[in-house]
Amino acid sequence: MDTVIIDGLSFMMPLLCIAVGGIYSERSGVTNLALEGLLGAGAFVGALFVAFFGKLFPETSSAPMYFAMAASVVGGAVYAMLHGLLCVKFRANQVISGVVINILAVALTTFLTREINSGVFQAPSDKIQLGVSPRFDVPGLSKIPVLGAVFKSVYPFQVVILVVIIIAWYALYRTRFGMRLRACGDNPHAVDAAGINVQRTRFLAVMISGALSGLGGISFAYSFSANFSASIYVGAGYLAIAALIFGNWKIVPTVGACLLFGLARSGGYKLVQLLALPSSYSDLIMILPYVVTLLLLIFFSGTNRAPRALGEIYDKGKR
Amino acid sequence: MENIVEMRGVTKRFPGVVANDDISLKIRRGEIFALLGENGAGKSTLMSMLFGLYEPDEGEIFIRGERVRITSPTFAAGLSIGMVHQHFRLVENFTIAENIVLGAEPVRRKLGFLPYVDMRAAGAKIAELSRRYGLEVEPEAVIEDVGISIRQRVEILKMLYREAEILIFDEPTAMLAPQEIEYLLQILKNLRESGKTVILITHKLEEIKKTADRCGILSRGKLVGVYDVAETSTDEMASLMVGRELAGEAAPEEHEFGAEVLRVEKLDVIRDRMKKVDGVSFSVREGEIFAVAGVDGNGQTELTDAIAGLLRSSGGAVTLGGEDLTRADVRERMEKGISYVPEDRHGVGLLLDFTLGDNLTMRRYYEEPFSRRGIRDERAIAEYADRLIERYDIRSGRGYSTVVRSMSGGNQQKAIVAREIELDSRLLIFVQPTRGLDIGATRAIHEHILNQRAAGKAILLVSLELEEILALADTIGVMYGGRMNRVAAARELSIDEVGAYMTGVRQ
């Protein structure tokens, strides 16, 4: 039971971080299918930092990990500018832009990883080694039966993401910027009439979604794969999109959706182990979160409503 | 009195049209200045330039005596100019208070560093403004839950919250019910009392008579003149506006009706789990205009939607010329002879992003000559559309290839009417055919309806405006609470009687 909760949460938090990134973009009215690419590109930049500067730190130091997280945030935000530029400035179709950015991210990061490994480090490989993040138990709380597992073997990034999500929630619902951002996704004409720059607000929202995706991406790299490679692109971005839709484009319900997906995944692995199934079955079990999504969407999507102006290119002349 | 706004030689061109042609006018501080003109005369364009949505191609604008280039709505707001648009610009999932403060949010800091929008302070200021101008709103209500009249008050409060001095209203009464109109006109007067300058864009003469001090009249992009409202009769204004003398509308003459065309028997319609139409029976004969009177929302829309096939009826029968159509779909009903000019022009009547030609042939695109073996014949569509544009005087920038969204409301409606009349159906249904239209367009549509009656068509007319009903109807049916309370020949009913049945005083 403990491992289900521990693994579930360590999958859930990065997923949530990416989903909240998606919420920022979509609540501003920009469809963001690019989350997958954003998390990959962000993680790549973080991994690059470790590859170049990791050796400057003592072996046991976890400082490189935090620097990598910061680098991923910047990397994700910068890469997201491409989506912002295409969708907001050049009014490209947002779905196409998202798909192109995903494909580009896979191709570009794989290529660059290989080139840098063989060119700079003379070690041809399609991975950047990162090592696994240390984990810790919260004293006291982790001793509580069953629920104590929530506080056991916690990755530091889970705490970082928790803080970031709380700030993101506050910013979206309580500050002026968040209010304007949400207004852009409902009726950009109203925002424009109020003298607010719709395009700048949306562009910033897309950059924030890149930053949060990058943070989520590097967290995956530091926990599940322990390296950066194309294996980072396994659909977490799309799962985050499903989570935010299931969460009705609101942060708090999305937390619930991500928790559900996290537990469905770790529960699935446990099931494979318990049934002693051959490892090939684990791939089948991997689709469990997606099946859960599908079923839940069938039942709940009737009451869900996307931001009214989602995907709508803002055009002043339209009546 | 001081001129707060002055325009000199303002000209604005759009592809294919000169919207405003060399317009010079002066607006005084503290007056209600009405801008009168038909749909498409250039009123909205002129005021959009004052509000910074467009910039003039030629000419100069002076505000408080200073020459300005109004480059954006923000800039206009800086000059304390505000505008209530015909289509409201509100964030639907925000509260009224949030909508009002958007763009001018009072930001404070919690614990000295956490910035937040202080909705409580905003609420207090909004409450104060609503009291001062008599604009009742509930600041915590969400926009998507409130009606048009309230939304309009929110738009007005938005301007007042920003301390606007010059308030532009673009056809503010077009979508309002009669008592809401009275309420709004009172508010306009309150605004004038407190020293604001009000510019009222409208084509309704009674409103101008009731509220405005002076009135500028536009016709086809040109300023005809500026008149003192107290000294000008509505007849004069009307003829100046359309640029010709208008003959009064002829009262319907007595005549014989032909065979029964439409028969509705004990029709029930359930929508949103509510019985909107409850056991309604009536019939319409050839050469008869059967008008349904009633206050909005008493089942008229559901009744006509059910007859046209857009809604399924849950009981009763609809027959056309003796043939039962109760279970028929929309196309079958149309082919059997039902034309429908619906209430919701944008939602049901038109494909706004399609061309005028496509919209004019939307009911018959699959027939020859508009398509052959499933392939559209663009030339046949264009020729047909050109004929209708000419015959029905539909004004558009680029003829049949104009995107309908870019046309004015009156011309959009003319397009629907043209399409439906040309079907040559036995029964024509008109729901609110002249809502929001100017006098010229209204007359034109009334003329079409009367011509169709003369041609022996059966006509079912639904209108919220009693004048329209009394001007056209042979027979009047009054709906209240989903029931047809009274059916009688028009000459047997007085206005007061119809009013009493409409409001449920008599049943």
Interface residues (C-beta under 8 A of the other chain):
Chain A: Y170 R174 T175 R176 M179 R180 R182 A183 D186 N187 H189 A190 V191 D192 A193 A194 G195 I196 R308 K316 K318 R319
Chain B: L53 S72 P73 T74 A77 H85 H87 R89 L90 V91 E92 N93 F94 E98 N99 L102 G103 A104 E105 V107 L114 P115 Y116 V117 K158 R405 S406
